Amino acid sequence: MENQLGLVLKLLLLSALLSILIKYAAPSLSIPATATNALIMILSPIAILAIALLWRFQAYKQT
């Protein structure tokens, strides 16, 4: 139970930090609104998650 509470608190803290970064730091970035940049922003979380799951699957398969 304590481990789950720690995980939830870490996720809450990470989410709050990311939210603050998006609100205050993102407007100062000058990223042009192109189709390529939109695709990168949309597909990068999916690719990162797929890599993480494949990595975890490989580690699980070896044990």
DSSP file (Angstrom, degrees, kcal/mol; ACC not computed):
  #  RESIDUE AA STRUCTURE BP1 BP2  ACC     N-H-->O    O-->H-N    N-H-->O    O-->H-N    TCO  KAPPA ALPHA  PHI   PSI    X-CA   Y-CA   Z-CA
    1    1 A M     >        0   0    0      0, 0.0     4,-1.9     0, 0.0     5,-0.2   0.000 360.0 360.0 360.0 -39.9    0.0    0.0    0.0
    2    2 A E  H  >  +     0   0    0      1,-0.2     4,-2.1     2,-0.2     5,-0.1   0.869 360.0  54.1 -66.4 -35.8    2.8    2.4    0.8
    3    3 A N  H  > S+     0   0    0      2,-0.2     4,-2.0     1,-0.2    -1,-0.2   0.891 108.1  49.3 -65.1 -40.0    4.5    1.6   -2.5
    4    4 A Q  H  > S+     0   0    0      2,-0.2     4,-2.3     1,-0.2    -1,-0.2   0.883 109.6  51.6 -67.1 -38.9    1.3    2.6   -4.4
    5    5 A L  H  X S+     0   0    0     -4,-1.9     4,-2.4     2,-0.2    -2,-0.2   0.899 109.0  50.9 -65.1 -40.2    0.9    5.8   -2.5
    6    6 A G  H  X S+     0   0    0     -4,-2.1     4,-2.4     2,-0.2    -2,-0.2   0.902 109.9  49.9 -62.1 -41.7    4.5    6.7   -3.3
    7    7 A L  H  X S+     0   0    0     -4,-2.0     4,-2.5     2,-0.2    -2,-0.2   0.920 110.9  48.9 -63.7 -44.3    3.9    6.0   -7.0
    8    8 A V  H  X S+     0   0    0     -4,-2.3     4,-2.3     1,-0.2    -2,-0.2   0.902 111.9  49.1 -63.3 -41.3    0.7    8.2   -7.0
    9    9 A L  H  X S+     0   0    0     -4,-2.4     4,-2.4     2,-0.2    -1,-0.2   0.897 110.9  49.9 -66.2 -39.7    2.6   11.0   -5.3
   10   10 A K  H  X S+     0   0    0     -4,-2.4     4,-2.6     2,-0.2    -2,-0.2   0.917 112.1  47.7 -64.0 -42.8    5.5   10.8   -7.8
   11   11 A L  H  X S+     0   0    0     -4,-2.5     4,-2.5     2,-0.2    -2,-0.2   0.891 111.7  50.6 -65.1 -39.1    3.0   10.9  -10.7
   12   12 A L  H  X S+     0   0    0     -4,-2.3     4,-2.3     2,-0.2    -2,-0.2   0.915 112.7  46.2 -64.2 -43.4    1.2   13.9   -9.1
   13   13 A L  H  X S+     0   0    0     -4,-2.4     4,-2.4     2,-0.2    -2,-0.2   0.919 113.7  48.1 -65.7 -44.3    4.4   15.8   -8.6
   14   14 A L  H  X S+     0   0    0     -4,-2.6     4,-2.4     1,-0.2    -2,-0.2   0.898 112.0  50.1 -63.1 -40.9    5.7   15.0  -12.2
   15   15 A S  H  X S+     0   0    0     -4,-2.5     4,-2.3     2,-0.2    -2,-0.2   0.907 111.0  48.5 -64.8 -42.6    2.3   16.0  -13.6
   16   16 A A  H  X S+     0   0    0     -4,-2.3     4,-2.2     2,-0.2    -2,-0.2   0.910 112.2  49.2 -64.7 -41.7    2.3   19.3  -11.7
   17   17 A L  H  X S+     0   0    0     -4,-2.4     4,-2.3     2,-0.2    -2,-0.2   0.916 111.9  48.1 -63.5 -44.0    5.9   20.1  -12.8
   18   18 A L  H  X S+     0   0    0     -4,-2.4     4,-2.3     1,-0.2    -1,-0.2   0.893 110.7  52.0 -63.8 -39.9    5.1   19.3  -16.4
   19   19 A S  H  X S+     0   0    0     -4,-2.3     4,-2.3     2,-0.2    -2,-0.2   0.907 110.0  48.1 -62.6 -42.9    2.0   21.5  -16.2
   20   20 A I  H  X S+     0   0    0     -4,-2.2     4,-2.5     2,-0.2     5,-0.5   0.900 111.3  50.8 -65.6 -40.9    4.0   24.4  -14.8
   21   21 A L  H  X>S+     0   0    0     -4,-2.3     4,-1.8     1,-0.2     5,-1.6   0.903 111.6  47.6 -62.9 -41.1    6.6   24.0  -17.6
   22   22 A I  H  <5S+     0   0    0     -4,-2.3     4,-0.2     3,-0.2    -2,-0.2   0.909 114.9  46.0 -66.5 -41.1    3.9   24.0  -20.2
   23   23 A K  H  <5S+     0   0    0     -4,-2.3    -2,-0.2    -5,-0.2    -1,-0.2   0.907 128.8  19.4 -70.3 -42.2    2.2   27.1  -18.8
   24   24 A Y  H  <5S+     0   0    0     -4,-2.5     4,-0.2    -5,-0.2    -3,-0.2   0.803 130.3  35.5-103.6 -33.0    5.3   29.2  -18.2
   25   25 A A  T ><5S+     0   0    0     -4,-1.8     3,-0.9    -5,-0.5     4,-0.5   0.816 104.6  65.7 -94.3 -32.5    8.2   28.0  -20.4
   26   26 A A  G > <S+     0   0    0     -5,-1.6     3,-1.5     1,-0.2    -3,-0.1   0.863  93.1  59.6 -63.6 -38.3    6.4   26.8  -23.5
   27   27 A P  G 3  S+     0   0    0      0, 0.0    -1,-0.2     0, 0.0    -2,-0.1   0.788 100.1  58.4 -63.2 -22.9    5.2   30.2  -24.7
   28   28 A S  G <  S+     0   0    0     -3,-0.9     2,-0.3    -4,-0.2    -2,-0.2   0.635  87.7  91.8 -80.4 -11.9    8.8   31.4  -24.9
   29   29 A L  S <  S-     0   0    0     -3,-1.5     2,-1.0    -4,-0.5    -3,-0.0  -0.646  70.8-145.2 -80.8 137.0    9.7   28.6  -27.3
   30   30 A S        +     0   0    0     -2,-0.3    -2,-0.1     2,-0.0    -1,-0.1  -0.724  31.8 163.0-105.2  84.0    9.4   29.6  -31.0
   31   31 A I        -     0   0    0     -2,-1.0    -2,-0.0     6,-0.0     2,-0.0  -0.898  37.1-126.0-101.9 119.8    8.3   26.4  -32.6
   32   32 A P        -     0   0    0      0, 0.0     2,-1.6     0, 0.0     5,-0.1  -0.351  20.4-117.0 -67.2 145.8    6.8   27.0  -36.1
   33   33 A A        +     0   0    0      4,-0.1     2,-0.3     3,-0.1     3,-0.0  -0.628  59.2 145.4 -85.2  85.5    3.3   25.5  -36.7
   34   34 A T     >  -     0   0    0     -2,-1.6     4,-1.9     1,-0.1     5,-0.1  -0.790  61.7-114.7-118.4 164.2    4.1   23.0  -39.4
   35   35 A A  H  > S+     0   0    0     -2,-0.3     4,-2.3     1,-0.2     5,-0.2   0.859 115.6  55.3 -65.1 -35.3    2.6   19.6  -40.2
   36   36 A T  H  > S+     0   0    0      2,-0.2     4,-2.3     1,-0.2    -1,-0.2   0.929 108.1  47.2 -64.8 -45.3    5.9   18.0  -39.4
   37   37 A N  H  > S+     0   0    0      1,-0.2     4,-2.4     2,-0.2    -1,-0.2   0.880 111.1  52.4 -64.4 -37.3    6.1   19.5  -35.9
   38   38 A A  H  X S+     0   0    0     -4,-1.9     4,-2.1     2,-0.2    -1,-0.2   0.921 110.1  48.0 -64.1 -43.5    2.5   18.5  -35.2
   39   39 A L  H  X S+     0   0    0     -4,-2.3     4,-2.9     2,-0.2     5,-0.3   0.898 110.7  51.5 -63.9 -40.1    3.2   14.9  -36.2
   40   40 A I  H  X S+     0   0    0     -4,-2.3     4,-2.0     1,-0.2    -2,-0.2   0.931 111.7  46.7 -62.2 -44.9    6.3   14.8  -34.1
   41   41 A M  H  < S+     0   0    0     -4,-2.4    -1,-0.2     1,-0.2    -2,-0.2   0.850 117.5  43.1 -67.0 -33.3    4.4   16.1  -31.0
   42   42 A I  H  X S+     0   0    0     -4,-2.1     4,-0.5    -5,-0.2    -2,-0.2   0.894 120.9  37.9 -78.8 -40.4    1.6   13.6  -31.6
   43   43 A L  H  X S+     0   0    0     -4,-2.9     4,-2.4    -5,-0.2     5,-0.2   0.694  98.0  75.8 -89.3 -19.3    3.6   10.5  -32.4
   44   44 A S  H  X S+     0   0    0     -4,-2.0     4,-2.6    -5,-0.3     5,-0.2   0.907  94.9  49.1 -65.0 -41.7    6.5   10.9  -30.0
   45   45 A P  H  > S+     0   0    0      0, 0.0     4,-2.4     0, 0.0    -1,-0.2   0.904 112.5  50.0 -62.4 -36.2    4.6    9.9  -26.8
   46   46 A I  H  X S+     0   0    0     -4,-0.5     4,-2.4     2,-0.2    -2,-0.2   0.924 112.2  46.7 -65.0 -43.9    3.3    6.8  -28.6
   47   47 A A  H  X S+     0   0    0     -4,-2.4     4,-2.4     2,-0.2    -1,-0.2   0.907 112.2  50.2 -65.5 -41.9    6.8    5.9  -29.8
   48   48 A I  H  X S+     0   0    0     -4,-2.6     4,-2.4     1,-0.2    -2,-0.2   0.920 112.4  47.3 -62.9 -43.7    8.3    6.4  -26.3
   49   49 A L  H  X S+     0   0    0     -4,-2.4     4,-2.6    -5,-0.2    -2,-0.2   0.900 111.1  51.2 -65.1 -40.8    5.6    4.2  -24.7
   50   50 A A  H  X S+     0   0    0     -4,-2.4     4,-2.4     2,-0.2    -2,-0.2   0.913 111.1  48.0 -63.2 -42.2    6.1    1.5  -27.4
   51   51 A I  H  X S+     0   0    0     -4,-2.4     4,-2.4     2,-0.2    -2,-0.2   0.920 112.2  49.3 -63.7 -43.2    9.8    1.5  -26.8
   52   52 A A  H  X S+     0   0    0     -4,-2.4     4,-2.3     1,-0.2    -2,-0.2   0.907 112.5  47.3 -63.6 -41.7    9.3    1.3  -23.0
   53   53 A L  H  X S+     0   0    0     -4,-2.6     4,-2.5     2,-0.2    -1,-0.2   0.897 112.4  49.0 -68.3 -39.4    6.8   -1.5  -23.3
   54   54 A L  H  X S+     0   0    0     -4,-2.4     4,-2.4     2,-0.2    -2,-0.2   0.902 111.6  50.0 -64.4 -39.9    9.1   -3.5  -25.7
   55   55 A W  H  X S+     0   0    0     -4,-2.4     4,-2.0     2,-0.2    -2,-0.2   0.914 113.0  46.2 -63.0 -43.8   12.0   -3.0  -23.3
   56   56 A R  H  X S+     0   0    0     -4,-2.3     4,-2.3     2,-0.2    -2,-0.2   0.887 111.3  52.4 -67.3 -38.6   10.0   -4.2  -20.4
   57   57 A F  H  X S+     0   0    0     -4,-2.5     4,-2.4     2,-0.2    -2,-0.2   0.899 109.2  49.6 -63.8 -41.3    8.6   -7.2  -22.4
   58   58 A Q  H  X S+     0   0    0     -4,-2.4     4,-1.5     1,-0.2    -1,-0.2   0.900 111.5  48.4 -64.4 -40.7   12.2   -8.2  -23.3
   59   59 A A  H  X S+     0   0    0     -4,-2.0     4,-0.8     1,-0.2    -2,-0.2   0.878 113.1  48.1 -66.7 -37.1   13.3   -8.0  -19.7
   60   60 A Y  H  < S+     0   0    0     -4,-2.3     3,-0.4     1,-0.2    -2,-0.2   0.876 109.4  53.4 -69.3 -37.7   10.3  -10.0  -18.6
   61   61 A K  H  < S+     0   0    0     -4,-2.4    -1,-0.2     1,-0.2    -2,-0.2   0.808 105.7  53.8 -68.7 -29.5   10.9  -12.7  -21.2
   62   62 A Q  H  <        0   0    0     -4,-1.5    -1,-0.2     1,-0.2    -2,-0.2   0.741 360.0 360.0 -78.2 -22.7   14.5  -13.2  -20.1
   63   63 A T     <        0   0    0     -4,-0.8    -1,-0.2    -3,-0.4    -2,-0.2   0.466 360.0 360.0 -92.5 360.0   13.6  -13.9  -16.5
